[in-house]
Amino acid sequence: MTQNELFDILWDNDLKRGQIISKRNAMIKAKECTPEEAYKATAEELNECFRRQQEAIIQYVGEKYNLTPKAMEIIYKRAYEEGHANGSREVVCYTEELAELVADVRSVL
């Protein structure tokens, strides 16, 4: 996967999440359901967006630094904790930074 392909996935994902949240807010505003019901109704769609984001970042960075999927899961979890409040691109930056560190340490062992 190229960096452009990754960013295309992230961009599409951001748009999709925005649409889902708008749909949820419209359901609440129109009083079609309670806020709790609206959150439950859209939770699976939002979770799928987060899964796509995680898979894309793990694949891209893992290929770039030649790291195993298990190593990338650990790296991604830490990067997500550090960067998710600032958006998916920040998660990518933290993931790359940590992966580069792991690759550098591995090269001297």
Secondary structure as GFF3:
##gff-version 3
##sequence-region A 1 109
A	DSSP	alpha_helix	3	29	.	.	.	ID=ss1
A	DSSP	alpha_helix	35	65	.	.	.	ID=ss2
A	DSSP	alpha_helix	69	83	.	.	.	ID=ss3
A	DSSP	three_ten_helix	84	86	.	.	.	ID=ss4
A	DSSP	alpha_helix	88	108	.	.	.	ID=ss5
###
